Amino acid sequence: MTGSQSGRRFSRRVGEIEPFHVVEVLQRATELEAAGRDVVHLAAGEPDFATAAPIIAAGQASLGRGETAYSGAAGIPALREALSSFYASQYGLDISPSRIMITPGASGALLLLSALLVNPGEGMLMTDPGYPCNRHFLRLVEGEGQLVPVGADTRYQLNETLVAQHWRDNTVGVMVASPANPTGAVLSEDDLRGLSRAVRARKGYLVVDEIYHGLGYDAATPSVLQVDPDAFVINSFSKYFGMTGWRLGWLVAPEDAVAEMEKLAQNLFISMSTTAQHAALAGFEPATRDILEQRRDVFRQRRDFLVPAVAQLGFDVPLKPQGAFYIYADASRFTNDSQAFCLKLLEQHGVALTPGIDFGHHKAMQHLRFSYTTSLERLEIAVERLAGVLGESGGL
Ligand SMILES: Cc1ncc(COP(=O)(O)O)c(C=O)c1O
């Protein structure tokens, strides 16, 4: 139970939700910068590009037209239709707009799905390392994230065998991300088919977070909907569309779940930002897509520079990330305390990284996440700074 300063108590659930540990690193970075130090930021979980100009212009035009009212719990019809066309052109899928709900970010979609699928005392399987908020959303609805330790042997993803091994009496489904945060690991069509088989055999739910779709650099990033029309998909305008601060995402649900989802969304959110939805419509215009595809190329170039450079520094990167903008590096040669190590690298060498403890428990003290959400020039500076320390002394 958590206490407030006045001595009153807060709920047990809030006491069990962890903060983002990287915040301590970021706060220190701000202090150092205020004192005149230069910090290379490799900790951000968002693109370093401003939202593309046509999207901003569409948002401004919508405001100019006075479109400032609530917009309905499922989102504006034009955006749901645009997404339906996007699934047709991008994946060859026929998804009715009625199955697409606009949400306040993927975060809103995760909250909705947690509330829809999980009873108190039930849980969903998820990877450790993985996106930490997933288990916290389940905690909020009195459920639990059932963390499955994963490593390079399963490409940091769940598979049919792991699902079979870890499924418990109170498990109701599997929640995965592809490409994943923090590993950039992508699930192939075969991988998705295997997960779907395992979940169906247990009459469970398969939820796939596809928020980093569009940011794949090698093979295709298939949608789970290509192999399982009953799966739930979470997605967002935050990453590929570069709209983190607009707070807009979506989810695709099976037809029989839509009415209940909408009821929940009415109660939880009433509506998403109307301006953000009108702005997002411009994300599908060819001119905007050209900008977004150029940005994807920039991310690929950064990845291709940083992965070998990180390995050269002495970190182990057993799986080349295929998507998102992260590298999950094994730092066990240097540390057993990822948080303290990140603070030291910042303090002594001006490089901000995210400690593994932000992504779960499994080997979390020995891992760090590098985000390549800064320019190639800044990445080079970071590598130079770290080469000086890690290369020569073998650690700090
Ligand atoms: C895997 C994953 N899912 C969901 C989110 C939440 O994104 P948003 O609410 O901005 O759409 C993030 C953000 O970093 C993420 O990495």
The ligand as a Tripos MOL2 file, in Angstrom:
@<TRIPOS>MOLECULE
LIG
   16    16     1     0     0
SMALL
NO_CHARGES

@<TRIPOS>ATOM
      1 C1          5.3050   -1.6050  -27.7850 C.3       1 LIG1
      2 C2          4.5990   -0.3240  -27.4750 C.ar      1 LIG1
      3 N1          3.2460   -0.3340  -27.3700 N.ar      1 LIG1
      4 C3          2.5680    0.7790  -27.0730 C.ar      1 LIG1
      5 C4          3.2130    1.9950  -26.8730 C.ar      1 LIG1
      6 C5          2.3730    3.2170  -26.5460 C.3       1 LIG1
      7 O1          2.3330    4.0980  -27.6320 O.3       1 LIG1
      8 P1          1.2790    5.2630  -27.8680 P.3       1 LIG1
      9 O2          0.3420    5.2910  -26.7270 O.co2     1 LIG1
     10 O3          2.0930    6.5100  -28.0230 O.co2     1 LIG1
     11 O4          0.5860    4.9350  -29.1590 O.co2     1 LIG1
     12 C6          4.6120    2.0520  -26.9840 C.ar      1 LIG1
     13 C7          5.3360    3.3220  -26.7520 C.2       1 LIG1
     14 O5          6.5450    3.3830  -26.7100 O.2       1 LIG1
     15 C8          5.3230    0.8640  -27.3000 C.ar      1 LIG1
     16 O6          6.6580    0.8450  -27.4160 O.3       1 LIG1
@<TRIPOS>BOND
     1     1     2 1
     2     2     3 ar
     3     2    15 ar
     4     3     4 ar
     5     4     5 ar
     6     5     6 1
     7     5    12 ar
     8     6     7 1
     9     7     8 1
    10     8     9 2
    11     8    10 1
    12     8    11 1
    13    12    13 1
    14    12    15 ar
    15    13    14 2
    16    15    16 1
@<TRIPOS>SUBSTRUCTURE
     1 LIG1         1 GROUP 0 **** ****
